[in-house]
Every structure is written in structure tokens, then in C-alpha cells.
Amino acid sequence: ELCKTGIQTVCKMIFRDNFVHGDLHPGNVFVSSDGKKLILLDAGIAIEHTEKDHDLIVGILADFIKGDGQKAGELLISDSNGRMVVMNDAALNEKEYINKIMGIVAEAHTKGYLMKQLGTYINIFCEIAKEHHVMLNQSFLSAGLAVKVQEGIVLSLDPSIEIWRIANPIIMDSEIRRRFIRLGIPLDKMSDMWKDAKEQFWESIG
């Protein structure tokens, strides 16, 4: 139960609240005396991404979960080229890069879900980005590294826990919430619409 709480805490920080502890290592995670609460220490370093970058993080990981590697690859390319244009630079062999991202996502889905071992796949994303001259957004990397730290702590406590089962609904809820906000629909007036939308999302990804 404590592991579940830890996963939910980190995922809500990253994907829903957009306010992330910037130094989340085991020494900064304290368990209350009753063993029911996690207390995060040394919160002097905190990260709040821009709305654009936060949209990118949630959008890419939601695409990973839905198995849409092409869209995720296109988002990564578009963001990279948009930032490298000032250096008169751009990604190399874009189609090949997107195909590789699609391959990773497809492979991950044959073994469960990419979020099951996101930490491992972050390393692969970095290698592919280096090869194709894609500048990965630092917000995406910081979110991935935070998840990777969480993954290490949780699996050391309970190797059998399925992180993706807890993380996926939070990421998908965050994407739906942000879509409604962009449409100008007040959160307090869309509970029924939100419920229906979530059900449709989960049906669409099986």
C-alpha cells in the first residue's frame, strides 16, 4: 500500500499538478511513524514546467500508453526542430527516427505496457535521439528521470508491484483534464463528461 501511495504521489506531481520535487532520491523520502504516509524532505528544489512543455510531457506519454508511437515520435521531432531552428539545425532522417520510436512502443506493448519499465526505455530514447540529432526536451527528461527514481525505490521495496497499473490511469486522466481545459470547459462542470471520456479512452486502448 505504501508503494502504491508513492507511485501515485510522484505521478500526480508530474502529470496532474505540474509541480515536481527536483531532488527525489531515497534520502529525501521519509515514512511516517505509523507507516501510512510518505513525507518528502528538502523541497527547496522544485520544478514547474511551462504549459507548453507540460502538454508535451503528458501528450507523449499518453501516446506511448495508447500505442501511438508515430504521434509520439512526431511530437518529439516537432518540439526538437522548433528549438533548434535558432541554431539553423534540425533532426536527421526524421522518418527513420519516427519508425524507431514506433518500434520501441510496439515492442513495449507486446510485453505489457511501456510504463512498466519506463526507466529502461528512457535510456533507449536518449541513444536514438543522439543518433538522429534530436534535442530531447529537458522537461520530458526530468519527468522520465523522476519516474525512473520512483521505479527504483518502489521495486526495491516490492519487486512484484506493477507500476504501470497505477501510473497509467493518472497519466490518461491528466491528458483528458488538459484537453477539457484547452476547450474552455470548467472542471467543476464536466464531471460526467470527464467520466465518459475516460471510459472511451480506456476502451480505445483495450
C-alpha positions in Angstrom: 0.0 0.0 0.0 2.9 2.4 0.8 4.4 1.6 -2.6 1.1 2.4 -4.3 1.0 5.7 -2.4 4.5 6.6 -3.6 3.7 5.9 -7.2 0.5 7.9 -7.1 2.3 10.8 -5.4 5.1 11.1 -7.9 2.8 10.6 -10.9 0.3 13.2 -9.7 3.2 15.7 -9.1 4.5 15.2 -12.6 1.4 14.7 -14.7 -1.5 16.4 -12.9 -0.1 19.2 -10.7 3.0 20.1 -12.7 5.0 20.8 -9.5 7.8 18.3 -9.1 10.3 17.7 -6.3 13.6 18.3 -8.0 15.8 16.1 -5.8 13.8 13.0 -5.2 16.2 10.3 -4.0 15.7 7.8 -1.2 17.3 10.1 1.4 14.6 12.6 0.8 11.7 10.2 1.3 10.6 9.7 4.9 8.0 7.2 6.2 5.7 8.5 9.0 5.8 6.7 12.3 2.5 4.9 11.7 3.9 3.6 8.3 0.9 5.1 6.4 2.3 8.3 4.9 5.3 9.4 2.8 6.9 12.7 3.7 9.1 14.3 1.0 12.0 16.2 2.5 14.3 19.0 1.2 11.7 20.5 -1.2 13.9 23.6 -1.9 14.4 22.4 -5.4 11.1 22.2 -7.3 10.3 22.1 -11.0 7.3 23.7 -12.6 7.2 23.3 -16.4 5.7 25.7 -18.8 2.2 24.9 -20.0 3.7 24.1 -23.5 6.3 21.7 -22.0 3.8 20.1 -19.6 1.4 19.5 -22.5 4.3 17.8 -24.4 5.1 15.5 -21.4 1.6 14.4 -20.9 0.9 14.1 -24.6 3.9 12.0 -25.4 3.5 9.6 -22.5 -0.3 9.3 -23.2 0.6 8.4 -26.8 3.1 5.8 -25.5 0.3 4.3 -23.4 -2.1 4.2 -26.3 0.5 2.6 -28.5 0.7 5.5 -30.9 4.4 5.6 -31.5 4.1 7.6 -34.7 2.4 10.5 -33.0 4.8 10.4 -30.1 7.8 10.5 -32.5 6.2 13.3 -34.5 5.8 15.4 -31.2 9.4 14.8 -30.2 10.6 15.8 -33.7 8.4 18.9 -33.9 9.5 20.1 -30.4 13.2 19.5 -31.2 13.1 21.3 -34.6 11.2 24.2 -33.1 14.0 24.8 -30.6 16.9 24.1 -32.9 15.7 26.4 -35.7 17.6 29.3 -33.9 20.8 27.3 -34.5 19.9 26.7 -38.1 19.8 23.0 -37.3 17.2 20.1 -37.5 16.8 16.4 -36.9 18.4 13.9 -39.2 16.5 11.2 -41.0 13.2 12.1 -39.4 11.2 9.2 -40.9 13.8 6.6 -39.6 13.7 8.2 -36.2 9.9 8.0 -36.0 10.0 4.4 -37.2 12.4 3.6 -34.3 10.1 5.2 -31.8 7.2 3.2 -33.3 9.2 0.0 -32.9 10.0 0.7 -29.3 6.4 1.4 -28.4 5.2 -1.7 -30.3 7.8 -3.9 -28.6 6.9 -2.5 -25.2 3.2 -3.2 -25.8 3.9 -6.9 -26.6 5.5 -7.2 -23.1 2.7 -5.3 -21.3 3.0 -1.5 -21.2 5.8 0.9 -21.9 5.2 2.5 -18.5 6.0 -0.9 -16.9 9.7 -0.2 -17.4 9.9 3.5 -18.5 13.2 3.9 -16.8 14.8 1.4 -19.2 13.2 2.9 -22.3 14.4 6.4 -21.3 17.9 5.2 -22.0 17.0 3.9 -25.4 15.2 7.2 -26.3 18.4 9.1 -25.5 20.5 6.8 -27.7 18.1 7.2 -30.6 17.9 11.0 -30.1 21.7 11.2 -30.2 21.9 9.2 -33.4 19.3 11.3 -35.2 20.3 14.7 -33.7 17.0 15.1 -31.9 17.2 17.6 -29.0 15.1 16.0 -26.3 13.1 18.4 -24.2 14.6 18.8 -20.7 11.1 18.7 -19.3 10.5 15.3 -20.8 13.8 14.0 -19.5 13.3 15.4 -16.0 9.9 13.7 -15.8 11.4 10.5 -17.1 14.2 10.6 -14.6 11.7 11.3 -11.7 9.7 8.2 -12.8 13.0 6.2 -13.0 13.9 7.2 -9.4 10.4 6.2 -8.3 10.7 2.9 -10.1 14.0 2.0 -8.4 12.7 2.9 -4.9 9.4 1.0 -5.3 10.8 -2.1 -6.9 13.4 -2.4 -4.2 10.6 -2.5 -1.6 8.2 -4.7 -3.6 9.6 -6.3 -6.8 6.2 -7.7 -7.7 4.4 -4.4 -7.9 3.1 -3.4 -11.4 3.9 0.3 -11.6 2.1 0.8 -14.9 -1.3 -0.3 -13.5 -1.1 2.6 -11.0 0.6 5.2 -13.2 -1.4 4.8 -16.5 -4.8 6.0 -15.2 -3.2 9.1 -13.7 -1.4 10.0 -17.0 -4.6 9.4 -19.0 -6.7 11.4 -16.6 -4.2 14.2 -16.9 -4.4 14.2 -20.7 -8.2 14.3 -20.5 -8.2 17.1 -18.0 -5.8 19.2 -20.1 -7.9 18.7 -23.2 -11.0 20.0 -21.4 -9.1 23.0 -20.1 -8.0 23.8 -23.6 -11.6 23.7 -24.8 -12.5 26.2 -22.0 -14.7 23.8 -20.1 -14.7 24.5 -16.3 -13.5 21.4 -14.4 -16.4 21.7 -11.9 -18.9 21.5 -14.7 -17.5 18.5 -16.5 -17.6 15.6 -14.1 -20.0 13.5 -16.2 -18.3 14.4 -19.5 -14.9 13.5 -17.9 -16.2 10.1 -16.7 -17.5 9.3 -20.2 -14.3 10.5 -21.8 -12.1 8.3 -19.5 -14.2 5.3 -20.3 -13.8 5.9 -24.0 -10.1 6.3 -23.6 -9.6 3.0 -21.8 -11.9 1.2 -24.3 -9.8 2.5 -27.2 -6.6 1.1 -25.7 -8.1 -2.2 -24.7 
